[in-house]
Amino acid sequence: MKKLLFPLVIFALLAGCNRPAPPAPAAAPDWPDIPQVASYNIEVTLDADAKTLTGHETITYLNTTDIPIPDAVFHLYLNAFRDQNSIFLTESGTARGYAWDAGHPGWIEVTGIRLADGTPLTLESIEDGTLARVQLPSPVPGGESFSLEVDFRAQLPKVFARTGFFGDDFFMIGQWFPKLGVWQPGSQSAVEGWNAYPFHANSEFFADFGTYDVAITLPTGYVTGATGLPVAEKDNGNGTQTVSYHAQSVIDFSWTASPNFRQTARTVNGVEVVYFYLPEHSFTVERALDAAEAAVTYFGEWYGAYPYPRLLVVDVPDEAGGAGGMEYPMLVTAGLEDFTGLGIMKGEFDRMLELVTVHEIGHEWWYATAAFNEAEEPWLDEGFTDYSTVRLMGKVYGPYDAVDAGNVKLSYQQMRRMDYLAFPNTPMYGKAWDFNGLAGYGVAAYAKPALALTTLENILGEETMLEVMSTFYQRYQFQHPTTDDFRLTAEEVSGQDLDWFFDGLVYGDGALNYSVSAVDEHSVTVMRQGELVIPTEVEVTFSNGSAVLEPWGGGGGEQVFTYPDKTVIRAEIDPGRKIVLDTQWSDNGLSRRMDIWSWLAINTRLFYQLQNWMLYWGGL
Ligand SMILES: [Zn+2]
């Protein structure tokens, strides 16, 4: 998910109109060839009037560990929206600025569960009902699979936290079917066994890769889009149609439906990039496709090619912003986020549309394929994605990549810096529910990691950083990498001890402010405030016009550099502004009060420089 901290962020999106669902592709595409661990064959019917789902699924789970599996643990995410007592609603009340509507709750109920041979099983609810468990008749050994037949029905909530309906005919359907947790040995996880937590307000998702075959029955006239490729559509002759999708090597399946969607597409590096938009947002078509093309192109270049044949970007209605700004495999939702919170900008004066689109597509690398545990280590998926967003936006949209409207100019990095400066003493590492409230979580998972990884890049250099990131991605694509895996890769590839990054920034809650505290004739004193230490450099300029760059580890609170044979004019810490986490930049440089001769020396030099410059540009 995308969670901007900027004041009262509001998403605005739309659903628009009337063309039939896309045709099935001509040739069978290549899907990533990996073990299909958790596979789902689902038939579901949407009652568009009642806003309900009725479904049946066959789940097949492969035990890839050597620990026998005695039971099965499911997520029933929609129960987070059943009533105010759920863990989710107790913790949040609102999600992303949108409130739960007690008049339109959401829930899911398993109406039948049995083994493939018909043996009935008994489902027991866990905690607030967002988890449930069945005992298997006998443990499933490593290397073997088990299958379950599950009947379910669900009430969709009015959209506020990613999923549900809006108005009469807009549906964004995520976290909607009974879904297994991840079976893991203790060596790979905080818990041995089923890694599955109740649905917390800040936590997102964690799942195994598998094959999804999903047949959706809904009223005719609806345009559908989903994870996967559309493979069949049938008019049932009774006012309904059935649209079937297939996906492989994905960790989730979400879908959207509205009779109002219009669609357009562009092929980018062999990937079909499709944009579903609402007619009132037709002005976003080129912008959304341009942003999506940039994301698929650059992230592919930096980290590794987008691995699926199709990518769908979904627009959402202005008033259903809770559905916008979300990522699923092969499907992201965007929208016209209005950071004034007043709904007045409508995407005309800012690049929130591009930001959200790029961020969510970034998750196709950092979530959908490098499938982090978003509950246990949320900083990884949001942080890597937001860092990638900062990087791409600056590269493609220039220095004012967030807002460039008249006198109002703002970069996305500046926005993240403002977020960070409000709560600089926040560690990045923690489980999603360790962070109280939007601010702490937003800084921990988004703003601080984006700035920390940018700082890491500035210190390692672009080439080394890209090698770190691409090596990490290639190594852990289609796996569940952890913070430790990233540390091993980053230190190995860079050949550096990165304690300052991991101990200082990931696990630590210290902040830093570097400043020049004194510039005397023959010495410079620099100082660090705060617990955080990041290696930097000090540029010292002398009266003869020369300068030196002094490395400074920053470890001591204060350091004096002396120059008995030279006259110091000026000193500046971190002159390249590499440490974008420095809490105050205004005190990074200091000039000495000069005597008249130094002043004349410098200004005479400046005068000649200025004269040369004018002559040059004047063509004289
Ligand atoms: Zn996100």
Residues whose N, C-alpha, C, O or C-beta is under 5 A from the ligand:
A	BS01	ZN	M1 K2 E382
